Amino acid sequence: MIAHLCNRTMTVWRRLLTEDDGGGQVTTWAEIGDVAVRISQPTVQERVAAQQLLGVLTHVAYAEPATDIQRGDELRDPTLTLRVMATLVPSAPAYLRCECEERQPNGGE
C-alpha cells in the first residue's frame, strides 16, 4: 500500500512495567523490532490543534496499517527519537498514521 513511500527504518521500543519486591513497579524498555516508516512534518493547522489539546506534535510517521506501533511507544534511530502520542488508521486502511513528539535520545525517560 504505502511500502514504496517508506524510506526510513526505525526501531520500535515499548515501555514495560514489572512488579518489584517492594509493591511498586519498575519501568524498562523492550525493543520490539524494526519498521519501515515515512517521517513528515505536521502542517501548521495540525500543530495548532495539538497545542490546543496541550500536546506538542513535531513529526508524523506513516507505516503499513498492520505495523505493531502503539501509543506510548518510541520510534528510534541513531539521529531521532519520537514518542508516539496517537495512532490512527483511516476508514480505508491504506496506512497507519502515528502522531509523534521528538524526544532527546536518552533511552526513553
Helices and strands as residue ranges (DSSP letters): G 3-5, E 8-19, E 25-40, H 44-52, E 59-63, E 74-77, E 80-88, E 96-103
